[in-house]
């Protein structure tokens, strides 16, 4: 009996001790749960102590209304105006008797490019000199008959016949003079003693030879291009824009452009915009190169930047807008508070949409209902707040 009583008493003491320990343990953990609950913050809030704020160099400001320039990135090529590009042909064809020019050679207006030989040149000169001689006789006859008609010596019919012959020969001579001009022969210097079957093909402009399509002895036709000549004095950019950007450019705007992946920027000014949209929904813009460069050649492809003026938009310093997971955010001052005798400041993270950036400022599209007038936005130290929010670095709370 006594032993049984002792056993039951021992069992009771063990159970009571276990309950006391359980209650004691529960009592110790309860304050930790309460403290953790007190430190829990909403997902969009980050807090810093006053010393952390000073270390992060955080400063606040307001939203500004600014006119920011946008930059259009476009492609195009370098071209020359029609008057600075010449395709040289031999109007009557023939055979190439001589030439010594190569691609890249500089030429001046009037310089001989090649000597062309053709029997037709001889025929035109002979016919011209013959018609010119007959015209001199016909002109004398016309004047003589005109005087005799006034004296009633010749009839009106005779005068009309002489006049018709005179005008016909005059037209022939004028026509031959035009043909001589086409082949490069000066009618005023042509005589019976200097008829030639060879004429000089000359350059119509100053420039350099882009291409040579002849060789000695080659038979050429009247429509065949023998030389191409380019003058680089008035280069311009032929740029292609998308239809949606047509209203963003105008005459007088400056352009920065680059060639061959070079870092050196060249300048141009828009002087003409297209008046229609092509079938592929693109739009042409033409800009005159304002600074010469020996590296610029017609036909080169260029990458150009066009700065376009914008309307007033809500803007912040670019450092105020931070990015994380392909989204853009800003931080707002939320409130000051005190915990356990320490001063804290809460900042609220707000998602925004980023617009154009210019001159250190970025356009921000704010959420609907945003209080622009009263909001204090972190304009310095925003990335430190983002680090604190992500629990990374010494700024973590």
Residue pairs with C-beta under 8 A, 6 or more apart in sequence:
38 339
41 47
41 346
44 348
44 349
44 350
45 334
45 346
45 347
45 348
45 349
46 331
46 346
46 347
46 349
46 385
46 388
46 389
46 397
47 337
47 344
47 345
47 346
47 347
47 397
48 56
48 58
48 344
48 345
48 347
48 385
48 388
48 395
48 397
49 342
49 343
49 344
50 343
50 344
50 345
52 388
52 395
52 397
53 345
53 381
55 395
56 381
56 384
56 385
56 395
57 380
57 381
57 384
58 378
58 380
58 381
58 384
58 385
59 378
59 379
59 380
59 381
60 333
60 376
60 377
60 378
60 379
61 316
61 317
61 320
61 376
61 377
61 379
62 372
62 375
62 376
62 377
63 314
63 315
63 316
63 364
63 366
63 372
63 375
63 377
64 314
64 315
64 316
64 361
65 312
65 313
65 314
65 315
66 312
66 313
66 315
66 361
67 309
67 310
67 311
67 312
67 313
68 310
68 313
68 315
68 355
68 356
68 357
68 358
68 359
68 361
68 362
68 363
69 307
69 308
69 309
69 310
69 356
69 358
69 359
70 248
70 307
70 308
70 310
70 356
70 358
71 305
71 306
71 307
71 308
71 356
71 358
72 241
72 245
72 248
72 249
72 305
72 306
72 308
73 303
73 304
73 305
74 239
74 240
74 241
74 245
74 285
74 303
74 304
74 305
74 306
75 239
75 240
75 301
75 302
75 303
75 304
76 237
76 238
76 239
76 240
76 257
76 285
76 301
76 302
76 304
77 237
77 238
77 299
77 300
77 301
77 302
78 235
78 236
78 237
78 238
78 259
78 289
78 296
78 297
78 298
78 299
78 300
78 302
79 235
79 236
79 237
79 238
79 298
79 299
80 230
80 231
80 232
80 234
80 235
80 236
80 298
81 234
81 236
83 205
84 205
84 207
84 230
84 231
84 232
84 233
84 234
85 228
85 229
85 230
85 231
85 298
86 203
86 204
86 205
86 207
86 227
86 228
86 229
86 230
87 225
87 227
87 228
88 113
88 201
88 203
88 204
88 225
88 226
88 227
88 228
88 229
89 222
89 223
89 224
89 225
89 226
90 116
90 118
90 201
90 220
90 222
90 224
90 226
91 182
91 183
91 222
92 118
92 120
92 121
92 182
92 183
92 222
93 118
93 219
93 220
93 221
93 222
93 224
94 116
94 117
94 118
94 120
94 121
94 219
94 220
95 116
95 117
95 118
95 217
95 218
95 219
95 220
96 114
96 115
96 116
96 117
96 214
96 215
96 216
96 217
96 218
96 220
96 226
97 114
97 115
97 116
97 117
97 198
97 216
98 114
98 115
98 216
99 113
99 114
99 115
99 212
99 214
99 215
99 216
101 107
101 113
101 114
101 209
101 212
101 227
102 209
102 212
103 209
103 210
103 211
103 212
104 208
104 209
105 208
105 209
106 207
106 208
106 209
107 113
107 203
107 206
107 207
107 208
107 209
107 229
108 203
108 206
109 203
109 204
109 205
109 206
110 202
110 203
111 202
111 203
112 200
112 201
112 202
113 201
113 202
113 203
113 226
113 227
114 200
114 201
114 214
114 226
114 227
115 198
115 199
115 200
115 201
116 198
116 199
116 200
116 201
116 220
117 197
117 198
118 183
118 197
118 199
119 197
121 183
121 185
121 196
121 197
121 198
121 199
122 195
122 196
122 197
124 176
124 179
124 180
124 183
124 185
125 180
125 185
125 190
125 195
125 196
126 195
127 172
127 176
128 173
128 176
128 177
128 179
128 180
128 187
128 190
129 190
129 191
129 192
129 195
131 169
131 172
131 173
131 176
132 173
132 176
134 169
135 166
135 169
135 170
135 172
135 173
138 162
138 165
138 166
138 169
138 170
139 166
139 170
141 162
141 165
141 166
142 162
142 163
142 165
142 166
145 154
145 158
145 159
145 162
145 163
146 159
148 154
149 155
149 156
149 158
149 159
176 187
177 187
180 186
180 187
180 190
181 187
183 199
184 199
184 200
184 201
184 202
185 199
201 226
201 227
203 227
203 229
204 229
205 229
205 231
206 231
207 229
207 230
207 231
207 232
208 229
208 230
208 232
209 227
209 228
209 229
210 228
210 229
210 230
210 298
211 227
211 228
212 226
212 227
213 224
213 225
213 226
213 227
214 220
214 226
214 227
220 226
230 298
232 296
232 297
232 298
234 288
235 288
235 289
235 296
235 298
236 268
236 271
236 286
236 287
236 288
236 289
237 255
237 257
237 268
237 285
237 286
237 287
237 288
237 289
237 302
237 304
238 284
238 286
239 255
239 284
239 285
239 286
239 287
239 302
239 304
240 282
240 283
240 284
240 285
241 249
241 282
241 283
241 284
241 285
242 281
242 282
242 283
243 277
243 281
243 282
243 283
245 283
246 273
246 274
246 277
246 283
248 306
248 308
249 270
249 273
249 285
249 306
249 308
250 270
250 273
251 270
251 271
251 272
251 273
252 269
252 270
253 269
253 270
253 306
253 307
253 308
254 267
254 268
254 269
254 307
255 267
255 268
255 269
255 270
255 287
255 304
255 305
255 306
256 265
256 266
256 267
256 304
256 305
257 265
257 266
257 267
257 268
257 302
257 303
257 304
257 305
258 264
258 265
258 266
258 302
258 303
258 304
259 266
259 295
259 296
259 300
259 301
259 302
260 295
260 300
262 295
266 289
266 291
266 293
266 296
267 289
267 290
267 291
268 287
268 288
268 289
268 290
268 304
269 287
269 288
269 290
270 285
270 286
270 287
270 306
271 286
271 287
271 288
272 285
272 286
273 283
273 284
273 285
273 286
274 283
274 284
274 285
277 283
278 284
285 306
287 304
289 296
310 356
310 363
313 355
313 356
313 363
314 363
314 364
314 365
314 366
314 372
315 361
315 362
315 363
315 364
316 330
316 361
316 362
316 364
316 377
316 379
317 360
317 361
317 362
317 379
317 380
318 357
318 360
318 361
318 362
319 379
319 380
319 382
319 383
320 330
320 331
320 362
320 377
320 378
320 379
320 380
320 382
321 328
321 329
321 330
321 352
321 354
321 362
321 364
321 382
322 328
322 329
322 330
322 331
322 382
322 383
322 385
322 386
323 329
323 354
324 386
324 390
327 351
328 351
328 352
328 353
328 354
328 364
329 349
329 350
329 351
329 352
329 386
330 349
330 350
330 352
330 364
330 377
330 378
330 382
331 347
331 348
331 349
331 350
331 377
331 378
331 382
331 385
331 386
332 347
332 348
332 349
332 350
332 375
332 376
332 377
332 378
333 345
333 347
333 348
333 375
333 376
333 377
333 378
334 345
334 346
334 347
334 348
335 345
335 346
336 343
336 344
336 345
336 346
337 343
337 344
337 345
337 346
338 344
347 378
347 385
349 385
349 386
349 389
350 366
350 367
350 370
351 367
352 364
352 365
352 366
352 367
353 364
353 365
354 362
354 363
354 364
354 365
355 362
355 363
355 364
355 365
356 362
356 363
357 363
366 372
378 385
384 393
384 395
385 395
387 393
387 395
387 396
388 395
388 396
388 397
391 397
